[in-house]
Amino acid sequence: MKRLLASLAVLGLFGGLALLPGLVYRNPGTGDGAVYEPTSITDYQAVFDVDNGGQMGVTETLVVDVPGSDRRGIFRFWDEYDVNQPRAVRAPQAVSVTRDGSIEPWVMLRQNAGRFHVARVGDEDVYLQPGQHTYVLAYKIDD
């Protein structure tokens, strides 16, 4: 019986230690898990053209309000998963981006084990001027 109680005490101690990080970790943002984002999209327009072969060409125009000078650009997420065709790959191709009429640098990243394609748009060494900026993203998706 003593051995059983000792084993339960040790298991309880290790279980408590395993849960400790989750109990003491706090999000440095607002404290409730939300992340503060000062920029906002004030206008969004999109044109979707599907050709006879099933390729979709998309042009998205976003007007983004940047209230401060601490932002470098935007992120655009594409979800590769299609519930109607789970084996299909919905990856953006031939991506181009402009900001305020000029070509804008961007890099494609992956998140969630590759499910999401993420375009990080903007130069990491250049901060945006406060005000409104117009981004135009053009890309194609097969099938």
N, CA, C and O atoms as a GROMACS GRO file, in nm:
protein
  572
    1MET      N    1   0.081  -0.119   0.000
    1MET     CA    2   0.000   0.000   0.000
    1MET      C    3   0.086   0.126   0.000
    1MET      O    4   0.056   0.222  -0.070
    2LYS      N    5   0.195   0.125   0.079
    2LYS     CA    6   0.285   0.239   0.083
    2LYS      C    7   0.350   0.260  -0.053
    2LYS      O    8   0.370   0.374  -0.097
    3ARG      N    9   0.381   0.149  -0.118
    3ARG     CA   10   0.444   0.157  -0.249
    3ARG      C   11   0.348   0.219  -0.351
    3ARG      O   12   0.390   0.299  -0.434
    4LEU      N   13   0.220   0.182  -0.344
    4LEU     CA   14   0.119   0.238  -0.433
    4LEU      C   15   0.102   0.388  -0.410
    4LEU      O   16   0.094   0.464  -0.506
    5LEU      N   17   0.096   0.429  -0.284
    5LEU     CA   18   0.082   0.572  -0.253
    5LEU      C   19   0.204   0.651  -0.298
    5LEU      O   20   0.192   0.763  -0.348
    6ALA      N   21   0.323   0.592  -0.281
    6ALA     CA   22   0.445   0.658  -0.325
    6ALA      C   23   0.446   0.674  -0.477
    6ALA      O   24   0.487   0.778  -0.529
    7SER      N   25   0.401   0.571  -0.548
    7SER     CA   26   0.395   0.577  -0.695
    7SER      C   27   0.296   0.682  -0.741
    7SER      O   28   0.323   0.758  -0.834
    8LEU      N   29   0.180   0.688  -0.676
    8LEU     CA   30   0.081   0.790  -0.711
    8LEU      C   31   0.133   0.931  -0.684
    8LEU      O   32   0.106   1.023  -0.761
    9ALA      N   33   0.206   0.948  -0.574
    9ALA     CA   34   0.263   1.079  -0.542
    9ALA      C   35   0.364   1.122  -0.648
    9ALA      O   36   0.366   1.238  -0.689
   10VAL      N   37   0.449   1.028  -0.691
   10VAL     CA   38   0.550   1.059  -0.793
   10VAL      C   39   0.480   1.093  -0.925
   10VAL      O   40   0.518   1.189  -0.992
   11LEU      N   41   0.380   1.015  -0.964
   11LEU     CA   42   0.306   1.044  -1.086
   11LEU      C   43   0.238   1.180  -1.079
   11LEU      O   44   0.238   1.255  -1.176
   12GLY      N   45   0.180   1.211  -0.965
   12GLY     CA   46   0.116   1.342  -0.946
   12GLY      C   47   0.215   1.455  -0.959
   12GLY      O   48   0.185   1.558  -1.019
   13LEU      N   49   0.335   1.436  -0.903
   13LEU     CA   50   0.439   1.539  -0.911
   13LEU      C   51   0.483   1.562  -1.055
   13LEU      O   52   0.491   1.676  -1.100
   14PHE      N   53   0.510   1.453  -1.128
   14PHE     CA   54   0.552   1.467  -1.269
   14PHE      C   55   0.439   1.524  -1.355
   14PHE      O   56   0.463   1.604  -1.445
   15GLY      N   57   0.316   1.481  -1.328
   15GLY     CA   58   0.202   1.534  -1.402
   15GLY      C   59   0.186   1.684  -1.379
   15GLY      O   60   0.160   1.759  -1.472
   16GLY      N   61   0.202   1.726  -1.255
   16GLY     CA   62   0.193   1.868  -1.222
   16GLY      C   63   0.304   1.948  -1.288
   16GLY      O   64   0.280   2.058  -1.337
   17LEU      N   65   0.425   1.892  -1.290
   17LEU     CA   66   0.538   1.961  -1.355
   17LEU      C   67   0.515   1.972  -1.505
   17LEU      O   68   0.552   2.072  -1.567
   18ALA      N   69   0.455   1.868  -1.564
   18ALA     CA   70   0.429   1.870  -1.708
   18ALA      C   71   0.326   1.978  -1.744
   18ALA      O   72   0.334   2.036  -1.852
   19LEU      N   73   0.232   2.005  -1.655
   19LEU     CA   74   0.129   2.105  -1.681
   19LEU      C   75   0.170   2.246  -1.644
   19LEU      O   76   0.105   2.343  -1.684
   20LEU      N   77   0.277   2.260  -1.568
   20LEU     CA   78   0.319   2.390  -1.517
   20LEU      C   79   0.341   2.495  -1.626
   20LEU      O   80   0.294   2.607  -1.611
   21PRO      N   81   0.412   2.463  -1.736
   21PRO     CA   82   0.431   2.569  -1.838
   21PRO      C   83   0.300   2.624  -1.892
   21PRO      O   84   0.288   2.744  -1.915
   22GLY      N   85   0.202   2.538  -1.911
   22GLY     CA   86   0.072   2.584  -1.960
   22GLY      C   87   0.000   2.672  -1.860
   22GLY      O   88  -0.079   2.759  -1.899
   23LEU      N   89   0.025   2.650  -1.733
   23LEU     CA   90  -0.042   2.729  -1.630
   23LEU      C   91   0.022   2.866  -1.610
   23LEU      O   92  -0.047   2.962  -1.575
   24VAL      N   93   0.153   2.877  -1.631
   24VAL     CA   94   0.220   3.004  -1.602
   24VAL      C   95   0.249   3.088  -1.726
   24VAL      O   96   0.280   3.206  -1.713
   25TYR      N   97   0.240   3.029  -1.848
   25TYR     CA   98   0.269   3.105  -1.969
   25TYR      C   99   0.161   3.209  -1.995
   25TYR      O  100   0.042   3.180  -1.984
   26ARG      N  101   0.203   3.328  -2.028
   26ARG     CA  102   0.109   3.435  -2.063
   26ARG      C  103   0.149   3.491  -2.199
   26ARG      O  104   0.267   3.509  -2.227
   27ASN      N  105   0.050   3.519  -2.281
   27ASN     CA  106   0.074   3.582  -2.409
   27ASN      C  107   0.119   3.726  -2.382
   27ASN      O  108   0.053   3.797  -2.306
   28PRO      N  109   0.230   3.769  -2.441
   28PRO     CA  110   0.277   3.906  -2.416
   28PRO      C  111   0.187   4.013  -2.476
   28PRO      O  112   0.207   4.132  -2.450
   29GLY      N  113   0.087   3.972  -2.557
   29GLY     CA  114  -0.004   4.071  -2.617
   29GLY      C  115  -0.098   4.128  -2.514
   29GLY      O  116  -0.057   4.204  -2.426
   30THR      N  117  -0.225   4.092  -2.523
   30THR     CA  118  -0.326   4.149  -2.434
   30THR      C  119  -0.347   4.067  -2.309
   30THR      O  120  -0.418   4.111  -2.219
   31GLY      N  121  -0.288   3.948  -2.302
   31GLY     CA  122  -0.306   3.863  -2.185
   31GLY      C  123  -0.421   3.766  -2.201
   31GLY      O  124  -0.433   3.672  -2.122
   32ASP      N  125  -0.508   3.786  -2.301
   32ASP     CA  126  -0.620   3.694  -2.319
   32ASP      C  127  -0.602   3.606  -2.443
   32ASP      O  128  -0.698   3.542  -2.487
   33GLY      N  129  -0.482   3.603  -2.499
   33GLY     CA  130  -0.456   3.522  -2.616
   33GLY      C  131  -0.470   3.600  -2.746
   33GLY      O  132  -0.423   3.554  -2.850
   34ALA      N  133  -0.533   3.716  -2.743
   34ALA     CA  134  -0.549   3.798  -2.863
   34ALA      C  135  -0.418   3.870  -2.894
   34ALA      O  136  -0.340   3.902  -2.804
   35VAL      N  137  -0.395   3.894  -3.021
   35VAL     CA  138  -0.276   3.966  -3.064
   35VAL      C  139  -0.320   4.102  -3.117
   35VAL      O  140  -0.412   4.112  -3.198
   36TYR      N  141  -0.254   4.206  -3.071
   36TYR     CA  142  -0.288   4.342  -3.112
   36TYR      C  143  -0.238   4.366  -3.255
   36TYR      O  144  -0.121   4.342  -3.285
   37GLU      N  145  -0.326   4.412  -3.342
   37GLU     CA  146  -0.290   4.444  -3.479
   37GLU      C  147  -0.348   4.580  -3.513
   37GLU      O  148  -0.470   4.594  -3.528
   38PRO      N  149  -0.263   4.683  -3.526
   38PRO     CA  150  -0.313   4.818  -3.548
   38PRO      C  151  -0.356   4.846  -3.693
   38PRO      O  152  -0.432   4.940  -3.716
   39THR      N  153  -0.308   4.768  -3.789
   39THR     CA  154  -0.346   4.795  -3.928
   39THR      C  155  -0.484   4.737  -3.956
   39THR      O  156  -0.530   4.646  -3.888
   40SER      N  157  -0.550   4.793  -4.058
   40SER     CA  158  -0.681   4.740  -4.097
   40SER      C  159  -0.698   4.754  -4.247
   40SER      O  160  -0.642   4.843  -4.311
   41ILE      N  161  -0.778   4.662  -4.302
   41ILE     CA  162  -0.812   4.668  -4.444
   41ILE      C  163  -0.938   4.752  -4.455
   41ILE      O  164  -1.042   4.717  -4.399
   42THR      N  165  -0.928   4.864  -4.528
   42THR     CA  166  -1.044   4.953  -4.539
   42THR      C  167  -1.123   4.928  -4.668
   42THR      O  168  -1.238   4.971  -4.679
   43ASP      N  169  -1.062   4.860  -4.765
   43ASP     CA  170  -1.133   4.825  -4.888
   43ASP      C  171  -1.070   4.699  -4.946
   43ASP      O  172  -0.947   4.684  -4.946
   44TYR      N  173  -1.154   4.609  -4.994
   44TYR     CA  174  -1.107   4.484  -5.054
   44TYR      C  175  -1.191   4.456  -5.177
   44TYR      O  176  -1.314   4.448  -5.169
   45GLN      N  177  -1.124   4.443  -5.291
   45GLN     CA  178  -1.190   4.409  -5.417
   45GLN      C  179  -1.116   4.290  -5.476
   45GLN      O  180  -0.994   4.283  -5.469
   46ALA      N  181  -1.191   4.196  -5.534
   46ALA     CA  182  -1.127   4.080  -5.594
   46ALA      C  183  -1.198   4.042  -5.723
   46ALA      O  184  -1.320   4.052  -5.735
   47VAL      N  185  -1.119   3.998  -5.820
   47VAL     CA  186  -1.171   3.949  -5.946
   47VAL      C  187  -1.121   3.807  -5.962
   47VAL      O  188  -1.001   3.781  -5.952
   48PHE      N  189  -1.214   3.713  -5.987
   48PHE     CA  190  -1.182   3.572  -6.004
   48PHE      C  191  -1.224   3.530  -6.145
   48PHE      O  192  -1.342   3.537  -6.178
   49ASP      N  193  -1.129   3.489  -6.227
   49ASP     CA  194  -1.157   3.442  -6.363
   49ASP      C  195  -1.113   3.298  -6.375
   49ASP      O  196  -0.998   3.265  -6.348
   50VAL      N  197  -1.206   3.210  -6.415
   50VAL     CA  198  -1.174   3.069  -6.434
   50VAL      C  199  -1.180   3.039  -6.583
   50VAL      O  200  -1.282   3.065  -6.647
   51ASP      N  201  -1.071   2.984  -6.637
   51ASP     CA  202  -1.068   2.953  -6.780
   51ASP      C  203  -1.127   2.814  -6.805
   51ASP      O  204  -1.163   2.743  -6.710
   52ASN      N  205  -1.137   2.775  -6.932
   52ASN     CA  206  -1.197   2.646  -6.969
   52ASN      C  207  -1.118   2.528  -6.916
   52ASN      O  208  -1.174   2.419  -6.900
   53GLY      N  209  -0.991   2.546  -6.888
   53GLY     CA  210  -0.908   2.439  -6.834
   53GLY      C  211  -0.915   2.426  -6.683
   53GLY      O  212  -0.853   2.337  -6.625
   54GLY      N  213  -0.989   2.515  -6.620
   54GLY     CA  214  -1.006   2.507  -6.475
   54GLY      C  215  -0.908   2.590  -6.395
   54GLY      O  216  -0.911   2.587  -6.272
   55GLN      N  217  -0.818   2.664  -6.462
   55GLN     CA  218  -0.724   2.748  -6.388
   55GLN      C  219  -0.793   2.880  -6.350
   55GLN      O  220  -0.857   2.944  -6.433
   56MET      N  221  -0.777   2.917  -6.224
   56MET     CA  222  -0.838   3.040  -6.174
   56MET      C  223  -0.731   3.149  -6.164
   56MET      O  224  -0.628   3.130  -6.100
   57GLY      N  225  -0.757   3.262  -6.228
   57GLY     CA  226  -0.672   3.378  -6.215
   57GLY      C  227  -0.739   3.476  -6.120
   57GLY      O  228  -0.858   3.505  -6.134
   58VAL      N  229  -0.663   3.526  -6.024
   58VAL     CA  230  -0.720   3.613  -5.922
   58VAL      C  231  -0.640   3.743  -5.915
   58VAL      O  232  -0.517   3.742  -5.921
   59THR      N  233  -0.711   3.853  -5.903
   59THR     CA  234  -0.649   3.983  -5.874
   59THR      C  235  -0.721   4.040  -5.753
   59THR      O  236  -0.841   4.065  -5.757
   60GLU      N  237  -0.646   4.062  -5.646
   60GLU     CA  238  -0.701   4.119  -5.523
   60GLU      C  239  -0.642   4.258  -5.504
   60GLU      O  240  -0.521   4.277  -5.515
   61THR      N  241  -0.728   4.354  -5.474
   61THR     CA  242  -0.684   4.490  -5.445
   61THR      C  243  -0.727   4.523  -5.304
   61THR      O  244  -0.846   4.522  -5.272
   62LEU      N  245  -0.629   4.552  -5.219
   62LEU     CA  246  -0.655   4.583  -5.078
   62LEU      C  247  -0.605   4.723  -5.047
   62LEU      O  248  -0.493   4.758  -5.083
   63VAL      N  249  -0.687   4.800  -4.981
   63VAL     CA  250  -0.642   4.928  -4.927
   63VAL      C  251  -0.622   4.905  -4.778
   63VAL      O  252  -0.716   4.869  -4.706
   64VAL      N  253  -0.499   4.924  -4.733
   64VAL     CA  254  -0.462   4.895  -4.595
   64VAL      C  255  -0.427   5.025  -4.524
   64VAL      O  256  -0.343   5.102  -4.571
   65ASP      N  257  -0.492   5.048  -4.410
   65ASP     CA  258  -0.464   5.166  -4.330
   65ASP      C  259  -0.358   5.130  -4.226
   65ASP      O  260  -0.377   5.041  -4.144
   66VAL      N  261  -0.245   5.200  -4.232
   66VAL     CA  262  -0.134   5.178  -4.140
   66VAL      C  263  -0.125   5.302  -4.050
   66VAL      O  264  -0.078   5.407  -4.094
   67PRO      N  265  -0.169   5.291  -3.923
   67PRO     CA  266  -0.174   5.409  -3.837
   67PRO      C  267  -0.039   5.454  -3.782
   67PRO      O  268  -0.022   5.572  -3.748
   68GLY      N  269   0.057   5.364  -3.771
   68GLY     CA  270   0.188   5.400  -3.715
   68GLY      C  271   0.300   5.366  -3.811
   68GLY      O  272   0.276   5.321  -3.923
   69SER      N  273   0.422   5.387  -3.764
   69SER     CA  274   0.537   5.361  -3.851
   69SER      C  275   0.615   5.238  -3.807
   69SER      O  276   0.736   5.230  -3.827
   70ASP      N  277   0.545   5.140  -3.746
   70ASP     CA  278   0.614   5.020  -3.697
   70ASP      C  279   0.582   4.896  -3.780
   70ASP      O  280   0.609   4.785  -3.734
   71ARG      N  281   0.524   4.911  -3.900
   71ARG     CA  282   0.487   4.798  -3.984
   71ARG      C  283   0.570   4.797  -4.110
   71ARG      O  284   0.607   4.902  -4.164
   72ARG      N  285   0.600   4.676  -4.158
   72ARG     CA  286   0.682   4.659  -4.278
   72ARG      C  287   0.604   4.609  -4.398
   72ARG      O  288   0.652   4.618  -4.511
   73GLY      N  289   0.483   4.557  -4.375
   73GLY     CA  290   0.405   4.503  -4.486
   73GLY      C  291   0.286   4.424  -4.436
   73GLY      O  292   0.235   4.447  -4.326
   74ILE      N  293   0.242   4.330  -4.520
   74ILE     CA  294   0.124   4.250  -4.489
   74ILE      C  295   0.156   4.102  -4.510
   74ILE      O  296   0.260   4.066  -4.563
   75PHE      N  297   0.064   4.019  -4.466
   75PHE     CA  298   0.071   3.876  -4.490
   75PHE      C  299  -0.055   3.833  -4.565
   75PHE      O  300  -0.163   3.884  -4.538
   76ARG      N  301  -0.040   3.741  -4.660
   76ARG     CA  302  -0.155   3.684  -4.732
   76ARG      C  303  -0.148   3.533  -4.715
   76ARG      O  304  -0.048   3.472  -4.752
   77PHE      N  305  -0.253   3.472  -4.659
   77PHE     CA  306  -0.258   3.329  -4.635
   77PHE      C  307  -0.348   3.261  -4.738
   77PHE      O  308  -0.456   3.310  -4.770
   78TRP      N  309  -0.301   3.146  -4.790
   78TRP     CA  310  -0.382   3.060  -4.876
   78TRP      C  311  -0.390   2.923  -4.810
   78TRP      O  312  -0.288   2.865  -4.775
   79ASP      N  313  -0.511   2.872  -4.795
   79ASP     CA  314  -0.531   2.739  -4.740
   79ASP      C  315  -0.527   2.639  -4.856
   79ASP      O  316  -0.608   2.648  -4.948
   80GLU      N  317  -0.434   2.545  -4.850
   80GLU     CA  318  -0.418   2.448  -4.957
   80GLU      C  319  -0.529   2.343  -4.958
   80GLU      O  320  -0.554   2.281  -5.061
   81TYR      N  321  -0.594   2.323  -4.846
   81TYR     CA  322  -0.692   2.216  -4.834
   81TYR      C  323  -0.827   2.255  -4.892
   81TYR      O  324  -0.878   2.364  -4.866
   82ASP      N  325  -0.884   2.164  -4.972
   82ASP     CA  326  -1.017   2.184  -5.031
   82ASP      C  327  -1.104   2.068  -4.985
   82ASP      O  328  -1.081   1.954  -5.024
   83VAL      N  329  -1.204   2.096  -4.902
   83VAL     CA  330  -1.289   1.992  -4.847
   83VAL      C  331  -1.361   1.914  -4.957
   83VAL      O  332  -1.394   1.797  -4.937
   84ASN      N  333  -1.386   1.976  -5.072
   84ASN     CA  334  -1.454   1.910  -5.182
   84ASN      C  335  -1.362   1.817  -5.262
   84ASN      O  336  -1.408   1.723  -5.326
   85GLN      N  337  -1.232   1.845  -5.258
   85GLN     CA  338  -1.134   1.761  -5.327
   85GLN      C  339  -1.010   1.750  -5.239
   85GLN      O  340  -0.911   1.819  -5.262
   86PRO      N  341  -1.015   1.662  -5.136
   86PRO     CA  342  -0.906   1.653  -5.039
   86PRO      C  343  -0.768   1.619  -5.098
   86PRO      O  344  -0.666   1.651  -5.038
   87ARG      N  345  -0.765   1.555  -5.216
   87ARG     CA  346  -0.636   1.520  -5.276
   87ARG      C  347  -0.579   1.630  -5.366
   87ARG      O  348  -0.464   1.621  -5.410
   88ALA      N  349  -0.658   1.731  -5.393
   88ALA     CA  350  -0.612   1.840  -5.479
   88ALA      C  351  -0.519   1.933  -5.400
   88ALA      O  352  -0.531   1.948  -5.279
   89VAL      N  353  -0.426   1.994  -5.472
   89VAL     CA  354  -0.336   2.091  -5.411
   89VAL      C  355  -0.375   2.229  -5.462
   89VAL      O  356  -0.368   2.256  -5.582
   90ARG      N  357  -0.416   2.315  -5.372
   90ARG     CA  358  -0.460   2.450  -5.408
   90ARG      C  359  -0.350   2.550  -5.373
   90ARG      O  360  -0.364   2.629  -5.280
   91ALA      N  361  -0.243   2.546  -5.449
   91ALA     CA  362  -0.128   2.632  -5.422
   91ALA      C  363  -0.126   2.750  -5.519
   91ALA      O  364  -0.148   2.731  -5.639
   92PRO      N  365  -0.101   2.871  -5.470
   92PRO     CA  366  -0.093   2.987  -5.560
   92PRO      C  367   0.034   2.978  -5.646
   92PRO      O  368   0.140   2.936  -5.600
   93GLN      N  369   0.019   3.020  -5.771
   93GLN     CA  370   0.132   3.021  -5.865
   93GLN      C  371   0.140   3.158  -5.931
   93GLN      O  372   0.044   3.235  -5.930
   94ALA      N  373   0.255   3.186  -5.988
   94ALA     CA  374   0.276   3.310  -6.063
   94ALA      C  375   0.229   3.432  -5.983
   94ALA      O  376   0.157   3.517  -6.035
   95VAL      N  377   0.269   3.438  -5.858
   95VAL     CA  378   0.227   3.546  -5.769
   95VAL      C  379   0.305   3.673  -5.803
   95VAL      O  380   0.426   3.670  -5.823
   96SER      N  381   0.233   3.784  -5.807
   96SER     CA  382   0.298   3.915  -5.820
   96SER      C  383   0.230   4.011  -5.724
   96SER      O  384   0.110   3.999  -5.698
   97VAL      N  385   0.307   4.106  -5.672
   97VAL     CA  386   0.254   4.199  -5.572
   97VAL      C  387   0.306   4.340  -5.602
   97VAL      O  388   0.424   4.360  -5.632
   98THR      N  389   0.215   4.436  -5.594
   98THR     CA  390   0.256   4.577  -5.600
   98THR      C  391   0.200   4.648  -5.477
   98THR      O  392   0.098   4.608  -5.420
   99ARG      N  393   0.269   4.754  -5.438
   99ARG     CA  394   0.220   4.842  -5.332
   99ARG      C  395   0.227   4.984  -5.385
   99ARG      O  396   0.332   5.032  -5.427
  100ASP      N  397   0.115   5.050  -5.384
  100ASP     CA  398   0.106   5.188  -5.433
  100ASP      C  399   0.163   5.201  -5.574
  100ASP      O  400   0.228   5.300  -5.607
  101GLY      N  401   0.137   5.099  -5.656
  101GLY     CA  402   0.176   5.103  -5.797
  101GLY      C  403   0.317   5.057  -5.828
  101GLY      O  404   0.354   5.053  -5.946
  102SER      N  405   0.397   5.023  -5.729
  102SER     CA  406   0.535   4.976  -5.752
  102SER      C  407   0.548   4.830  -5.709
  102SER      O  408   0.480   4.785  -5.618
  103ILE      N  409   0.637   4.759  -5.776
  103ILE     CA  410   0.660   4.619  -5.741
  103ILE      C  411   0.707   4.611  -5.596
  103ILE      O  412   0.795   4.686  -5.554
  104GLU      N  413   0.647   4.519  -5.521
  104GLU     CA  414   0.678   4.503  -5.378
  104GLU      C  415   0.745   4.367  -5.358
  104GLU      O  416   0.697   4.266  -5.410
  105PRO      N  417   0.855   4.362  -5.282
  105PRO     CA  418   0.918   4.233  -5.256
  105PRO      C  419   0.830   4.147  -5.166
  105PRO      O  420   0.754   4.198  -5.084
  106TRP      N  421   0.841   4.015  -5.184
  106TRP     CA  422   0.764   3.922  -5.102
  106TRP      C  423   0.838   3.789  -5.100
  106TRP      O  424   0.922   3.762  -5.185
  107VAL      N  425   0.805   3.707  -5.003
  107VAL     CA  426   0.863   3.573  -4.993
  107VAL      C  427   0.751   3.478  -4.952
  107VAL      O  428   0.665   3.514  -4.871
  108MET      N  429   0.751   3.356  -5.008
  108MET     CA  430   0.649   3.258  -4.976
  108MET      C  431   0.699   3.167  -4.865
  108MET      O  432   0.810   3.114  -4.871
  109LEU      N  433   0.616   3.150  -4.763
  109LEU     CA  434   0.645   3.064  -4.648
  109LEU      C  435   0.538   2.957  -4.640
  109LEU      O  436   0.437   2.964  -4.711
  110ARG      N  437   0.558   2.858  -4.554
  110ARG     CA  438   0.458   2.754  -4.529
  110ARG      C  439   0.433   2.746  -4.379
  110ARG      O  440   0.524   2.766  -4.298
  111GLN      N  441   0.308   2.717  -4.342
  111GLN     CA  442   0.272   2.701  -4.200
  111GLN      C  443   0.178   2.581  -4.184
  111GLN      O  444   0.122   2.532  -4.282
  112ASN      N  445   0.164   2.536  -4.062
  112ASN     CA  446   0.076   2.423  -4.027
  112ASN      C  447   0.108   2.300  -4.110
  112ASN      O  448   0.022   2.248  -4.181
  113ALA      N  449   0.232   2.255  -4.100
  113ALA     CA  450   0.278   2.135  -4.171
  113ALA      C  451   0.257   2.147  -4.322
  113ALA      O  452   0.230   2.048  -4.389
  114GLY      N  453   0.270   2.268  -4.376
  114GLY     CA  454   0.260   2.291  -4.518
  114GLY      C  455   0.120   2.317  -4.569
  114GLY      O  456   0.103   2.341  -4.689
  115ARG      N  457   0.019   2.314  -4.484
  115ARG     CA  458  -0.118   2.335  -4.529
  115ARG      C  459  -0.140   2.477  -4.580
  115ARG      O  460  -0.213   2.497  -4.677
  116PHE      N  461  -0.078   2.575  -4.516
  116PHE     CA  462  -0.098   2.715  -4.553
  116PHE      C  463   0.024   2.769  -4.626
  116PHE      O  464   0.137   2.753  -4.582
  117HIS      N  465  -0.002   2.833  -4.740
  117HIS     CA  466   0.100   2.909  -4.812
  117HIS      C  467   0.084   3.052  -4.762
  117HIS      O  468  -0.028   3.105  -4.759
  118VAL      N  469   0.193   3.115  -4.724
  118VAL     CA  470   0.187   3.249  -4.666
  118VAL      C  471   0.285   3.340  -4.740
  118VAL      O  472   0.406   3.315  -4.742
  119ALA      N  473   0.231   3.445  -4.801
  119ALA     CA  474   0.317   3.545  -4.864
  119ALA      C  475   0.345   3.654  -4.761
  119ALA      O  476   0.253   3.721  -4.713
  120ARG      N  477   0.472   3.669  -4.727
  120ARG     CA  478   0.514   3.780  -4.640
  120ARG      C  479   0.554   3.893  -4.734
  120ARG      O  480   0.659   3.889  -4.799
  121VAL      N  481   0.470   3.993  -4.740
  121VAL     CA  482   0.484   4.101  -4.838
  121VAL      C  483   0.549   4.222  -4.772
  121VAL      O  484   0.502   4.269  -4.668
  122GLY      N  485   0.657   4.271  -4.832
  122GLY     CA  486   0.724   4.389  -4.781
  122GLY      C  487   0.873   4.361  -4.760
  122GLY      O  488   0.916   4.246  -4.753
  123ASP      N  489   0.948   4.467  -4.750
  123ASP     CA  490   1.092   4.460  -4.728
  123ASP      C  491   1.116   4.465  -4.577
  123ASP      O  492   1.074   4.560  -4.511
  124GLU      N  493   1.184   4.365  -4.523
  124GLU     CA  494   1.205   4.360  -4.377
  124GLU      C  495   1.292   4.475  -4.326
  124GLU      O  496   1.297   4.499  -4.205
  125ASP      N  497   1.359   4.546  -4.414
  125ASP     CA  498   1.443   4.659  -4.372
  125ASP      C  499   1.374   4.795  -4.393
  125ASP      O  500   1.433   4.899  -4.362
  126VAL      N  501   1.251   4.796  -4.444
  126VAL     CA  502   1.182   4.921  -4.474
  126VAL      C  503   1.049   4.926  -4.400
  126VAL      O  504   0.965   4.838  -4.416
  127TYR      N  505   1.031   5.030  -4.319
  127TYR     CA  506   0.904   5.049  -4.249
  127TYR      C  507   0.810   5.130  -4.336
  127TYR      O  508   0.853   5.221  -4.408
  128LEU      N  509   0.680   5.098  -4.331
  128LEU     CA  510   0.580   5.171  -4.408
  128LEU      C  511   0.553   5.308  -4.346
  128LEU      O  512   0.560   5.325  -4.225
  129GLN      N  513   0.524   5.403  -4.431
  129GLN     CA  514   0.482   5.534  -4.385
  129GLN      C  515   0.338   5.522  -4.334
  129GLN      O  516   0.259   5.448  -4.393
  130PRO      N  517   0.302   5.592  -4.228
  130PRO     CA  518   0.162   5.590  -4.183
  130PRO      C  519   0.070   5.640  -4.294
  130PRO      O  520   0.107   5.727  -4.372
  131GLY      N  521  -0.050   5.584  -4.299
  131GLY     CA  522  -0.148   5.623  -4.399
  131GLY      C  523  -0.202   5.502  -4.472
  131GLY      O  524  -0.185   5.388  -4.428
  132GLN      N  525  -0.268   5.528  -4.584
  132GLN     CA  526  -0.328   5.420  -4.662
  132GLN      C  527  -0.235   5.377  -4.774
  132GLN      O  528  -0.175   5.460  -4.843
  133HIS      N  529  -0.226   5.246  -4.791
  133HIS     CA  530  -0.145   5.187  -4.897
  133HIS      C  531  -0.231   5.088  -4.975
  133HIS      O  532  -0.310   5.013  -4.916
  134THR      N  533  -0.215   5.088  -5.107
  134THR     CA  534  -0.291   4.998  -5.192
  134THR      C  535  -0.202   4.885  -5.240
  134THR      O  536  -0.101   4.907  -5.307
  135TYR      N  537  -0.241   4.764  -5.204
  135TYR     CA  538  -0.171   4.642  -5.247
  135TYR      C  539  -0.253   4.574  -5.354
  135TYR      O  540  -0.376   4.564  -5.342
  136VAL      N  541  -0.186   4.526  -5.459
  136VAL     CA  542  -0.252   4.446  -5.561
  136VAL      C  543  -0.176   4.315  -5.569
  136VAL      O  544  -0.056   4.312  -5.599
  137LEU      N  545  -0.246   4.206  -5.542
  137LEU     CA  546  -0.189   4.072  -5.550
  137LEU      C  547  -0.254   4.000  -5.666
  137LEU      O  548  -0.377   3.996  -5.676
  138ALA      N  549  -0.174   3.942  -5.755
  138ALA     CA  550  -0.225   3.865  -5.867
  138ALA      C  551  -0.162   3.727  -5.859
  138ALA      O  552  -0.043   3.713  -5.829
  139TYR      N  553  -0.242   3.625  -5.885
  139TYR     CA  554  -0.191   3.487  -5.878
  139TYR      C  555  -0.287   3.394  -5.952
  139TYR      O  556  -0.398   3.433  -5.987
  140LYS      N  557  -0.242   3.271  -5.973
  140LYS     CA  558  -0.322   3.169  -6.038
  140LYS      C  559  -0.327   3.045  -5.949
  140LYS      O  560  -0.232   3.017  -5.875
  141ILE      N  561  -0.437   2.972  -5.957
  141ILE     CA  562  -0.451   2.844  -5.885
  141ILE      C  563  -0.510   2.744  -5.983
  141ILE      O  564  -0.612   2.773  -6.046
  142ASP      N  565  -0.447   2.628  -5.997
  142ASP     CA  566  -0.493   2.524  -6.089
  142ASP      C  567  -0.613   2.449  -6.036
  142ASP      O  568  -0.639   2.444  -5.915
  143ASP      N  569  -0.686   2.389  -6.131
  143ASP     CA  570  -0.800   2.298  -6.104
  143ASP      C  571  -0.911   2.364  -6.028
  143ASP      O  572  -1.012   2.300  -5.998
   0.00000   0.00000   0.00000
